[in-house]
Amino acid sequence: EELASLYPSSATDGDQRPASGRDYESFWLSTMEQEENAPASAAETAADASRARAFSWKSPSHWIRLWAAGASVSFLFYTISYIRFRRKLGRSLLPASGRDLAVYNGFRGQKPELLRSSVLKTPLLCGVLHPMLILPDQEYNDEVLANILCHELMHYHRRDTLYKWFAVLVCSVQWFNPLVDLMRRELNRACELSCDEMLMRKMDRQARQS
């Protein structure tokens, strides 16, 4: 009864208070439960909102992250493939023969380093910053060798290797477009045909027939 007398029997000014000791105990327990549950409810609400933002397909940021991830993976694939090829090629490089250099020195202007490789089947111009003209490790007569070197030097002077890397960059940016890789292959083919056509123009009729 003494504990009950500490509280008025009715609420005043819109304030709800317990009217008895038992009511006070229930009121106190209810208040504590609300205080304990409030932070958990706020945390759950924040977590639900975060998950909703993360899996929202309508969000532009989601598509930007997806595109950036695809572009990075695509460019990384091309780069790793090129590095592995260069390492394999580097282990097979041989110095050019004296006969190769004699024919090669007959061409004027700036020229890349001439080498041979035991793994290549066709001549190749490789590298952008430090280009190398690499021949298969096989014998050619002087005329065929001169035509091969002239063809590869056309690639070098036209900076075709740089254009091919630009095509790789475009393919990486447009990784979701299946037509882009086809365009890259056609660009490589067009570069080869263009050099062949320029070489044919420089050859006389007898050389063309041979």
VEXLO-825930 format. One record per residue: residue in three letters; x, y, z of N, C-alpha, C, O in turn. Coordinates in steps of 0.1 Angstrom, whole numbers, plus 5000, padded with zeros to 4 digits. Layout:
# residues N
ALAXYZXYZXYZXYZ ...
***
This chain:
# residues 210
GLU500849885000500050005000500950125000500550224994 GLU502050125007502950245007503450264994503550384989 LEU503850154986504350174973503350224963503650304954 ALA502050184965501050224956500750374959500250444949 SER500950424971500650564974501550664967501350784967 LEU502750614962503650704956503250744942503750844936 TYR502250684936501750714923500250754923499550694931 PRO499850854916498450894915497650784909498150704902 SER496350784912495450684908494950704894494350614888 SER495250824887494750854874495850934867496650994873 ALA495850924853496850994845496351144844495151174843 THR497351234844497051374842497951424831499051374828 ASP497351534824498051604812498551504802499551514796 GLY497751394799498051304789499151204792499651134783 ASP499651204805500751114809500150994815499350994824 GLN500550874809500050744814501050694824502150664821 ARG500650674837501450614847500750504854499450494853 PRO501450404860500750294867500050344879500550434886 ALA498950274882498150314893498450234906497950274917 SER499150124905499550044917500949994915501550004905 GLY501349924926502749874925502849764915503849754907 ARG501749674914501849574903501749634890502449584880 ASP500949734888500949804875502249864872502749864860 TYR502949924882504249984880505249884875506049904866 GLU505249764881506149654877505949614863506949594855 SER504649604859504349564845504849674835505349644824 PHE504549804839504949914831506449914829506949944818 TRP507149894840508649894839509249784830510149814823 LEU508649664831509149554823508849574808509649544800 SER507649634806507249664792508149764786508549754774 THR508549864794509449974789510849914786511449954776 MET511349834794512649774792512649684779513649684772 GLU511549604777511549524765511449604753512149574743 GLN510749724753510749804741512149864738512549874727 GLU512849904749514149964747515149854742516049894734 GLU515049724746515849624741515549584726516549554719 ASN514349594723513949554709514149664699514249634687 ALA514149794703514249904694515549904686515449914674 PRO516749884692517949884684517949764674518449784662 ALA517549654678517449534669516549564657516949524646 SER515449624660514549654649515149754639514949744627 ALA515849854644516449954636517549894628517749924616 ALA518349804634519449734626518849644615519449644604 GLU517849574618517149484608516649564597516749524585 THR516049684600515449764590516649824580516449824568 ALA517749864587518849914579519449804570519849824559 ALA519549674575520049564568519149534556519649504545 ASP517849534558516849504548516949614537516949574525 ALA517149734541517249844531518549824523518549854511 SER519649784529520949764523520849654513521349664501 ARG520149544517520049434507519149474495519449424484 ALA518149554498517249594487518049674477517849664465 ARG518949764482519749844473520749764465521049784453 ALA521349664472522349574466521849494454522549474445 PHE520649444455520049354445519049424437518149364430 SER519049554436518149634428518649634413519649704411 TRP518049564404518449564390518149694383518749724372 LYS517349774389517049904383518050014387517950124381 SER518949984396519950084400521050104389521650004386 PRO521350224384522350244374523750204380524550154372 SER523950224392525250194398525550044397526749994396 HIS524549954398524649814397525149774383526049694382 TRP524549834373524949804359526349854356527149794349 ILE526749974362528050024360529149934366530149914360 ARG528849884378529849794384529949664376531049604375 LEU528849614371528849494363529649514350530449424347 TRP529449624344530149654331531649664334532449614327 ALA532049744345533449764348534149624352535249604348 ALA533349544359533949414362534149324349535249264348 GLY533249324340533349254328534449304319535249234313 ALA534649444318535649504310537049464316538049444309 SER537149474329538449444336538849294334540049264330 VAL537849204335538149064333538549034318539448954316 SER537849104309538149084295539549124291540349054285 PHE539949254296541249304293542349224300543449204294 LEU542049174312543049094319543248964312544348914311 PHE542148904306542348784298543248804286544148724284 TYR543048914278543848934267545348964271546248914265 THR545549034282546849074287547648944291548748924288 ILE546948864299547648744304547948644292549048584292 SER547048634283547348554271548548604263549348524259 TYR548648734262549748794255551048774263552048734257 ILE551048784276552248764284552748624283553948594282 ARG551748534284552148394283552748354269553748284268 PHE552148414259552748394245554148454244555048394238 ARG554348574249555648634249556748554256557848544252 ARG556348504268557248424275557648294268558848254267 LYS556648234262556948114254557848144242558748074238 LEU557448254235558248304224559648344228560648314220 GLY559848404239561148454244562048334246563348354244 ARG561548224250562448104253562848034240563847954240 SER562248074229562548004216563348104207563648064195 LEU563648224211564348314202565748274199566448234207 LEU566148304186567448274181567948394174567148464168 PRO569248424173569748534165569548504150569548394146 ALA569348614143569148604129570548564122571548594127 SER570448484111571648444105572248564097571648664095 GLY573548544093574148644085573548674072573448784068 ARG572948564066572248584053570948664055570648744047 ASP570248634066569048714069569348864071568648944066 LEU570448894078570849024081571349094068571049214067 ALA571949024059572449084047571249134039571249244033 VAL570149054038568949094030568249204038567749294032 TYR568149194051567449284059568049424059567349524059 ASN569349434059570049564058569949634045570249744044 GLY569349554035569149624022567949714022567749794013 PHE567049704033565949794035566349924042567049914052 ARG565950034037566250164044565250194054564150144056 GLY565650294062564750344073564950274086565750184087 GLN564150314095564150254108563550114108562550094102 LYS564150024115563749884114563749824128564649854136 PRO562849724131562949654144564049554144564649524134 GLU564249494156565349394157564849264149563649224151 LEU565749204142565449084135565848954142567048954146 LEU564948864144565348744152564648624145563848634135 ARG564948504150564348384145563748304158564148334169 SER562748224155562148144166561848004161561547974149 SER562047914170561847764167560447724169560047614166 VAL559547814174558147774176557147834166556047794165 LEU557647944159556748004150556647934137557547864132 LYS555447934131555147874118555147984107555347954095 THR554848104110554748214101555548334106555648344119 PRO556048424098556648544103555748634111554548624110 LEU556348704120555548784130556248914134557448914137 LEU555449014135555949144141555249154155554049154156 CYS556149154165555649144179556149264187557349304186 GLY555249324195555649424205555249564200555149594188 VAL555049654210554649794207555749884210556249964202 LEU556249874223557349964227558649924222559550004218 HIS558949794222560149734217559849624207559949504210 PRO559449664195559049564184560149474180561349514180 MET559749354176560749254170560149194158558949164158 LEU560949174148560449104136561048964137562348944137 ILE560248864138560648734141560248634129559148634125 LEU561248564125561148464114561048324119561748294129 PRO560348234113560448094117561848044114562548094105 ASP562247944121563647894120563647794108563747674110 GLN563547844096563647774084564347854073564547974074 GLU564647784062565447844052564547904041563547844037 TYR564848024036564148094025565248134015566348154018 ASN564748134002565648193992565648353994564748404000 ASP566548413987566648563989565448633985565048733992 GLU564748593974563548663969562448653979561748743982 VAL562148523984561048503993561348574006560448634012 LEU562648574011562948634023562748794022562248854031 ALA563148844011562948994009561449024009561049134014 ASN560648944003559148974003558548964017557749044021 ILE559048864024558548844038558948974047558149024054 LEU560149014045560649124053559949254049559649334058 CYS559749264036558949384032557549394037557049494041 HIS556949274037555549264043555549304057554649384062 GLU556449244065556449274080556849424083556349484092 LEU557749474075558149614077556949714074556849824079 MET556049674065554849754062554049754075553549864079 HIS553849644081553149644094553849734104553149804112 TYR555149734104555849814114555749964112555450034121 HIS555850004099555750144096554350204097554150314100 ARG553350114095551950154097551450144111550350184114 ARG552350094120551950074134550749984136549850014144 ASP550649874129549549794130549449724143548249694148 THR550549694150550449634163549749724173549049684182 LEU549949854172549249954180547749954178546949954187 TYR547349944165545949934162545249814167544149814171 LYS546049704166545449574171545249584186544249524191 TRP546149644194545949664208544749754211544049734221 PHE544549854202543349944204542149864202541149884209 ALA542149764192541049684190540749594202539549564205 VAL541749544209541649474221540949554232540049504239 LEU541349684233540749764243539249784240538449784249 VAL538949804227537449824223536749694226535549704231 CYS537349584224536649454227536449444242535349384246 SER537349484250537249484264536049574269535349534278 VAL536049694264534949784268533549734263532649754271 GLN533549674252532249624246532249464248531849394239 TRP532649414259532749274262531449204260531349084258 PHE530349274262528949214262528449194247527449134245 ASN529149254238528749254224529449144216530649164214 PRO528849044212529548934205530048974191530948904186 LEU529549084185530049124172531449194173532049204162 VAL531749244184533049314185534249234183535149274176 ASP534249114188535349014186535448984171536548964166 LEU534348964165534348944150534949054143535749034133 MET534649174147535249294141536749304143537549344134 ARG537249254155538649254157539349154148540449184143 ARG538749044146539348944137539448994122540348974115 GLU538349064118538249114105539349234103539849244093 LEU539549304114540649404113541949344111542749394103 ASN542249234118543549164117543649114102544749124096 ARG542649064097542649004083542849124073543549104064 ALA542149234076542249344067543649404067544149444056 CYS544349404078545749444079546649354070547549404063 GLU546449224071547249134063547049154048547949154041 LEU545749164044545449174030545949304025546349314013 SER545849414033546349544028547849544026548349594016 CYS548649474035550049464033550349384021551349414013 ASP549649274019549849194007549649263994550349253984 GLU548549343994548249423982549349533979549649553968 MET549849593990550949693988552149623983552949683974 LEU552449503988553549433983553449393969554449403961 MET552249353965552049313951552249423941552749403930 ARG551849543945552049663937553549693934553849743924 LYS554349653944555749683942556549573934557649603930 MET555849463932556549353925556249363910555249413906 ASP557249313903557049313888556249193884555849103893 ARG555949173871555049063867555648933869554948833873 GLN556948913867557548783869557548743884557348633887 ALA557748843893557748813907556348773912556148693920 ARG555348843906553948803909553648663906552948593913 GLN554048623894553748483889554448383897553948273898 SER555648413902556448323910555848303924556348233932 
***
